[in-house]
Amino acid sequence: MSKPTTIKDAIKKWEEKHPGENIGDAQEVGFQFQFPPIEKMDNSLAALTSCTKLSLSTNMIEKIAGISSLKSLKILSLSRNYIKNFSGLEGVGDCLEQLWISYNFIEKVKGINVLRRLKVLYMSNNLVKEWGEFNKLQDLPVLEELLFVGNPLYDNMEESNWKIEATKRLPNLKKLDGEPVFHDE
């Protein structure tokens, strides 16, 4: 069994693929599909000083970490990992606009409220099963697009009832599960 790829290894691979470029100047950085997969995010990510879009999807990451210094980060993709909660996002609460975190193991939405500028949240195929958890999304003042299919809460309802209930609780949504939201006048 080979050792997991570290963030330092991923940076090194990136620099080999982009000769003459400095990763600190890169706006978009992708560490998705690493082989062997990345298991831990760490402070080595601080090297991505200009990064606005970071993808770490399709790895084996369990915890969000090491991104507090990424003050330019607008889009963070962590889909298809082993993430169980939103802790670790505090440092990007004032800049992150999109969080793609589908296909993880998130059951509780605690901690999402730090993302004051979040407009887009893709969190389909997680483990949220209670309206009480869903309601915590009300703490996101500018959220306008939500992808939530594949969570037990969604799966246990008729689609039309789901849409009515979800948009009632999140009246600012413009898009829900890929469909435009039309609020009744």
BAPA-655279 format. One line per 8 residues: number of its first residue (from 1); their letters; for each residue z, x, y of N, C-alpha, C. Coordinates in steps of 0.001 Angstrom, whole numbers. Each point is the difference from the previous one (the first is absolute). Example, Ala and Ser with C-alpha at 12.3 -4.5 7.8 and 13.67 -1.06 7.14 Angstrom:
<zalos>
1	AS	7800 13190 -5690 0 -890 1190 0 900 1200 | -720 -350 1050 60 820 1190 730 -770 1090 $
</zalos>
This chain:
<zalos>
1	MSKPTTIK	0 851 -1189 0 -851 1189 0 896 1252 | -904 -252 902 -80 829 1196 949 -507 1079 | 381 918 886 900 -343 1093 -724 -899 998 | 747 -887 691 -644 -853 1001 -559 828 1159 | -994 -553 663 -536 632 1205 1027 -188 1113 | 279 1062 746 902 -119 1145 -841 -291 1245 | 650 -408 1074 -713 -200 1260 -625 1319 449 | 732 1103 -169 -547 1325 351 -1280 289 -787 $
9	DAIKKWEE	6 -311 -1306 -1202 192 -825 -1155 -854 519 | 318 -1251 344 -1030 -924 483 -601 499 1315 | 843 542 878 -479 562 1270 -924 1182 -283 | 413 838 -928 -801 1174 -359 -1374 -433 -545 | -1 -994 -887 -1267 -521 -546 -877 -551 1118 | 634 -735 939 -740 -581 1121 -664 1104 812 | 761 1052 299 -531 1104 808 -1124 742 -721 | 76 76 -1334 -1088 622 -767 -1278 -833 88 $
17	KHPGENIG	160 -1330 20 -1152 -902 91 -583 -72 1407 | 789 385 1003 -421 -85 1407 134 1376 658 | -835 980 -434 141 1355 536 -194 25 1518 | 817 796 657 -105 142 1452 697 -1109 781 | 503 -1030 -721 713 -1082 687 1499 197 -186 | 749 -390 1020 1454 70 -74 515 -1409 -283 | 798 -152 -1030 506 -1327 -370 830 -613 1135 | 570 833 846 764 -491 1139 -865 -719 1031 $
25	DAQEVGFQ	-1310 279 -22 -930 -645 939 -675 -1230 -606 | 123 -174 -1301 -701 -1097 -687 626 -1346 352 | -868 -979 302 489 -1338 319 188 -830 -1273 | -888 200 -976 110 -735 -1265 218 990 -1130 | 1070 -222 -747 315 879 -1117 206 -853 -1245 | -687 368 -1076 126 -737 -1252 535 879 -1111 | 1146 -383 -523 578 664 -1170 54 -989 -1165 | -935 -938 -32 -6 -986 -1071 -600 601 -1276 $
33	FQFPPIEK	301 -582 -1121 -547 413 -1305 236 1482 -302 | 1155 533 359 264 1409 -307 212 149 -1500 | -479 1112 -536 254 268 -1406 515 1416 -146 | 1181 170 -593 949 -1059 -364 473 -748 1250 | 493 -1235 -186 379 -821 1148 1179 574 802 | 47 -384 1274 1136 334 861 1150 -938 -369 | 1191 560 -160 1172 -817 -299 936 -120 1193 | -58 963 933 943 0 1126 -712 272 1320 $
41	MDNSLAAL	319 -824 997 -394 276 1377 1103 878 577 | -360 1009 804 1036 857 579 -386 457 1402 | 840 837 586 -186 426 1383 -1233 870 220 | -675 422 -1065 -1261 736 159 -1031 -863 722 | 182 -1324 -49 -914 -918 697 43 206 1511 | 1039 648 512 116 263 1437 -1170 836 518 | -698 698 -879 -1174 802 398 -1146 -873 514 | 38 -1303 -330 -1101 -909 366 227 -556 1406 $
49	TSCTKLSL	92 876 977 428 -384 1348 -936 -978 705 | -1303 35 -291 -963 -890 676 -402 -1198 -863 | 569 -98 -1176 -424 -1016 -968 261 -1423 499 | -1069 -827 2 145 -1412 346 -105 -873 -1246 | -653 516 -1056 -129 -755 -1249 311 933 -1165 | 1029 -370 -753 435 811 -1142 -43 -842 -1257 | -706 490 -1008 -56 -702 -1274 648 827 -1096 | 990 -606 -620 673 597 -1155 -63 -980 -1173 $
57	STNMIEKI	-1001 -875 16 -84 -1026 -1036 -378 606 -1350 | 301 -743 -1050 -305 374 -1375 609 1346 -362 | 1316 71 148 789 1135 -446 1199 -554 -763 | 1105 732 -42 1195 -475 -693 1219 128 909 | -176 -340 1277 1044 146 1009 1001 -1151 -126 | 1285 351 -4 1052 -1021 -115 661 -316 1329 | 19 963 940 702 -194 1276 -866 461 1160 | 79 -749 1106 -687 385 1228 884 1022 705 $
65	AGISSLKS	-570 1172 331 779 1061 641 -933 959 738 | 580 773 894 -721 1107 616 -1015 -358 1070 | 2 -1262 473 -1021 -380 984 566 -218 1400 | 1278 228 188 652 -297 1286 -633 708 1186 | -578 1175 -209 -564 751 1121 -1457 -382 308 | -576 -905 -793 -1419 -360 188 -142 -1086 1064 | 132 385 1247 49 -951 1109 -1368 -593 363 | -1091 496 -606 -1339 -552 252 -429 -952 -1122 $
73	LKILSLSR	818 -111 -1047 -393 -755 -1190 -146 -1493 296 | -1202 -533 -264 -271 -1421 218 -170 -741 -1332 | -592 683 -995 -273 -626 -1300 604 866 -1105 | 828 -627 -831 607 692 -1133 -346 -771 -1263 | -680 676 -921 -384 -622 -1262 826 596 -1138 | 812 -854 -612 857 415 -1118 -201 -908 -1214 | -1142 -669 -74 -259 -910 -1120 -36 757 -1323 | 308 -726 -1056 -41 535 -1362 892 1227 -187 $
81	NYIKNFSG	1285 -205 306 1024 1001 -230 1172 -687 -688 | 1185 587 85 1186 -567 -641 1082 -313 1034 | -418 -357 1201 928 -221 1109 752 -1319 -182 | 1315 59 241 852 -1176 -222 511 -625 1295 | -62 740 1143 511 -567 1259 -649 656 1203 | 367 -507 1175 -615 446 1246 791 1087 720 | 1069 514 -589 747 1024 721 -845 1275 89 | 181 716 1106 -796 1199 246 -1055 -201 1072 $
89	LEGVGDCL	-140 -1237 470 -1016 -313 1014 552 38 1428 | 1296 197 152 647 -82 1312 -680 883 1042 | -367 1207 -370 -584 956 940 -1370 -379 533 | -697 -898 -697 -1332 -427 467 17 -1447 505 | 1189 -524 230 153 -1385 437 -693 -329 1305 | -145 988 879 -613 -250 1301 -1502 270 36 | -576 510 -1092 -1438 307 27 -796 -672 -1121 | 605 -254 -1148 -764 -517 -1142 -503 -1424 257 $
97	EQLWISYN	-1316 -207 -172 -611 -1313 223 -453 -667 -1295 | -260 815 -1033 -429 -557 -1274 733 709 -1139 | 510 -804 -929 643 541 -1191 -650 -644 -1209 | -604 835 -827 -661 -459 -1220 885 439 -1159 | 702 -960 -590 1011 351 -1004 -72 -941 -1207 | -1221 -472 -307 -216 -872 -1163 191 787 -1303 | 228 -747 -1076 159 595 -1335 1126 1031 -30 | 1194 -431 399 1200 806 -111 1068 -873 -653 $
105	FIEKVKGI	1261 328 171 1085 -732 -651 995 -536 1018 | -507 -493 1129 858 -468 1078 445 -1434 -259 | 1317 -173 -77 588 -1313 -224 696 -482 1271 | 618 927 719 747 -304 1224 -750 562 1204 | -16 -770 1081 -771 364 1186 892 661 1063 | 1262 224 -339 962 625 912 -574 1308 581 | 177 168 1313 -444 1239 635 -1369 -81 646 | -745 -1061 -269 -1342 -126 585 72 -230 1509 $
113	NVLRRLKV	1139 -515 470 154 -354 1412 -128 1181 956 | 62 1241 -506 -142 1173 873 -1442 166 487 | -946 -664 -660 -1422 151 337 -391 -969 1111 | 429 312 1210 -169 -898 1141 -1449 -216 419 | -911 906 -387 -1412 -128 400 -908 -383 -1161 | 588 -349 -1134 -808 -288 -1188 -812 -1276 182 | -1333 135 -96 -909 -1145 130 -521 -440 -1359 | -174 964 -912 -606 -273 -1303 928 487 -1102 $
121	LYMSNNLV	314 -904 -928 827 356 -1149 -692 -490 -1265 | -459 945 -799 -575 -324 -1304 1071 319 -1031 | 625 -1060 -529 1030 234 -1025 -188 -944 -1191 | -1249 -141 -420 -279 -820 -1176 529 708 -1252 | 179 -774 -1047 374 545 -1306 1249 877 55 | 1039 -565 612 1330 593 -36 907 -994 -718 | 1299 48 241 933 -813 -785 823 -976 845 | -467 -345 1208 755 -906 868 -35 -1402 -594 $
129	KEWGEFNK	1197 -565 -239 25 -1316 -635 758 -1063 778 | 622 370 1147 817 -968 725 -463 -155 1443 | 66 -1240 492 -335 -263 1401 918 761 937 | 1244 198 -400 951 744 829 -512 1402 316 | -650 625 -969 -592 1324 223 -1251 -125 874 | -839 -973 -313 -1224 -217 784 344 -209 1472 | 1072 -744 257 394 -311 1380 307 1251 825 | 327 1111 -657 275 1236 734 -1257 512 703 $
137	LQDLPVLE	-1166 -488 -416 -1244 374 677 -58 -598 1411 | 853 -985 265 92 -582 1341 512 1027 1011 | 607 1066 -479 507 1060 879 -1096 932 492 | -1243 -235 -422 -1136 817 443 -693 -745 1137 | 278 373 1256 -426 -805 1145 -1519 -138 185 | -796 970 -456 -1449 -73 236 -821 -123 -1289 | 659 -320 -1120 -718 -143 -1264 -1044 -1109 107 | -1269 341 -302 -1040 -1027 61 -828 -98 -1271 $
145	ELLFVGNP	150 965 -894 -754 -61 -1259 907 379 -1159 | 43 -872 -1017 863 216 -1153 -770 -276 -1286 | 105 931 -943 -549 -184 -1338 1192 -29 -950 | 204 -1142 -671 1223 -208 -769 -261 -523 -1415 | -1258 -221 -366 -314 -519 -1340 595 926 -1069 | 297 -579 -1159 485 816 -1101 1492 270 10 | 716 -514 996 1459 59 -21 494 -1257 -713 | 1133 57 -716 487 -1201 -700 145 -1215 920 $
153	LYDNMEES	411 209 1241 146 -1109 945 -1334 -735 183 | -1057 755 143 -1350 -570 143 -456 -641 -1321 | 176 739 -1082 -508 -436 -1307 654 -1290 -490 | 1223 -286 465 723 -1183 -464 -249 -1236 853 | -999 65 873 -301 -1152 868 -1470 -362 -91 | -311 -1235 359 -1397 -371 151 -508 682 1258 | -1258 412 -24 -546 769 1113 106 -738 1335 | -305 -1279 13 43 -743 1267 1435 -80 539 $
161	NWKIEATK	965 -229 -885 1406 -39 417 448 1368 518 | -452 1045 -679 335 1365 411 -462 249 1437 | -1258 -330 276 -556 240 1333 787 -747 1078 | 308 -1261 -258 743 -816 961 1364 624 263 | 691 328 -1078 1365 530 105 3 1385 673 | -905 858 -405 -38 1370 546 -347 -3 1484 | -977 -812 401 -403 -14 1419 1028 -717 872 | 752 -918 -599 1086 -645 738 1077 1042 333 $
169	RLPNLKKL	275 865 -953 1033 1017 183 -482 1170 861 | -1311 250 -15 -581 1100 790 -1098 -576 905 | 380 -687 1066 -976 -719 826 -997 887 753 | 267 1302 110 -930 892 714 -1126 540 -869 | 24 -314 -1295 -1032 533 -895 -1388 -505 392 | -964 934 -12 -1399 -354 224 -783 41 -1312 | 567 762 -968 -671 132 -1293 1063 58 -1093 | -176 -817 -1040 928 -20 -1129 -804 101 -1283 $
177	DGEPVFHD	313 1012 -792 -666 206 -1284 -1521 33 133 | -474 669 1054 -1431 192 192 -725 -1163 667 | 706 -1094 289 -621 -1192 605 524 -171 1419 | -882 -423 926 497 -280 1353 982 -1165 -25 | 992 60 871 993 -1060 99 -360 -896 1176 | -92 -1287 -274 -245 -981 1066 1263 -806 179 | 629 179 1132 1228 -754 277 -372 -1371 527 | 612 -1023 -547 -275 -1357 473 511 -138 1424 $
185	E	-858 -530 857 375 -166 1420 1057 -1077 131 $
</zalos>
